[in-house]
Amino acid sequence: MSKPLKILILFIAVNALVSTFIFINKKDSSPDSSLALAVESIKIIPTPEPVASEIQNNTVSNPELYLSAILSGSSNTQKRTTYTSQNQRVAEPNQTQPEGTIRYYGDIQHIFFHSLIIYPEKAATDHASAGSYDDYMITRDQFVIILQQLYDANFILIDSRNLYSVGNNGSVSKQNLYIPAGKKPLILSLDDLSYYKYMKDGGFANRLVLKNGIIQTEVITPEGDILITNDGDVIPIIDSFVKTHPDFSWQGAKGIIALTGYEGVLGYDTHATGLHGANERSIVKPIVQALKNTGWIFANHSYSHGSSFRKNTISESGLSTDIRRWLQGTGLVVGKTNIFIGPFGQVFQEGDSRRRQLIEAGFPILHGVGLNPYLEYFGDHVVMDRIDIDGYRIRNNPNKLKSLLGIDTSKL
């Protein structure tokens, strides 16, 4: 055999081996075996916050500038990264499948709202100096239309706690999700349901009230009349809708109420000291219990909602203080929860000591903000993103809202 022929045969053999090696490695390069897959950066949409409230004296330094300060600031972004298969694969417990259900394998949507604008003209007048306050809210009429569209798209409200189980040793495991056939699961949450001072008599509801055992809203009309209504905010509207459309709620689920504490909760001065604070807390506790009885659950939304969360500058000491004040304030009013809904979507990155602080303080269920479905299990905690349904999102991402949720913004 000639030397050139031997070289040609050797070249062909080596090339075949290299091609085989590449093919095998391509087959193995699935998402589960990748060391780190970069996920699209998400925009943390600012929500109204107390100005410069670095948890100082339990008060807001300047509540009149509540909206204008964050509207003039720049928004944060953070990059999500998925991790190795050992973090993605968790044991699924043996579960009993409810009769008439199927196991659901698709994406799970989680949406959130702020308090609804009841009187747009009054809200626009009262908050004109604050800028586009309606970036973060929508009107009652818009919400009613969206609710019907979600129902028509076959979504069904589920309890987020159906997605995981928390062991006595602190482990967090994925659970199978079973829902009625033909339905799509939907988690709903509400941020900042404290009815802050800037909102009082400003086109929003003033507070939640309990009347004849039913949660309703106190609303002040543009004429100054005080009304008790069942359509002044998300909660009574959802309650009424589920009553007439029981197939919109799976096993009685409603949603998550994310609360701060620096100006109280649900429209009451639960943060106040002395006799006034004690009286306010005594009024709120039956309201809280009625909410729990009707399918609502509670979450820590930080005590301060301070700008340091948005800027990602809050220190370990500052976060420790914030957690302690929430537990000793709002937590004593609403009871125990293991859910932390990050202000401005801030739940910190994996490996950040501040995320570890939250987990060790009893908050292994973490919710951020993102426009795409994101749900990941990390062995001792869970991270899930939520889609903000607000004026900003309606104006800037109508196609996304349509494709993910069936929301037709042209009808709003």
Secondary structure, 3 states (H helix, E strand, C coil): CCHHHHHHHHHHHHHHHHHHHHHHHHHHCCHHHCCCEEEEEEEECCCCCCCCCCCCCCCCCCHHHCCHHHHCCCCEEEEEEECCHHHHCCCCCCCCCCCCEEECCCCCEEEEECCCECCHHHHHHHCHHHCCHHHCCCEHHHHHHHHHHHHHCCEEECCHHHHEEECCCCCEEECCCEEECCCEEEEEEEECCCCCHHHCCCCCEEEEEEECCEEEEEEECCCCCEEEECCCCHHHHHHHHHHHCHHHECCCCCEEEEECCCCCECCECCCCCHHHHHHHHHHHHHHHHHHHHCCEEEEECCCCCCHHHHCCCCCHHHHHHHHHHHHHCHHHHHCCCCEEECHHHCCCCCCCHHHHHHHHCCCCEEEEECCCCCEEECCCCEEEEEEECCHHHHHHCHHHHHHHHCCCHHHC
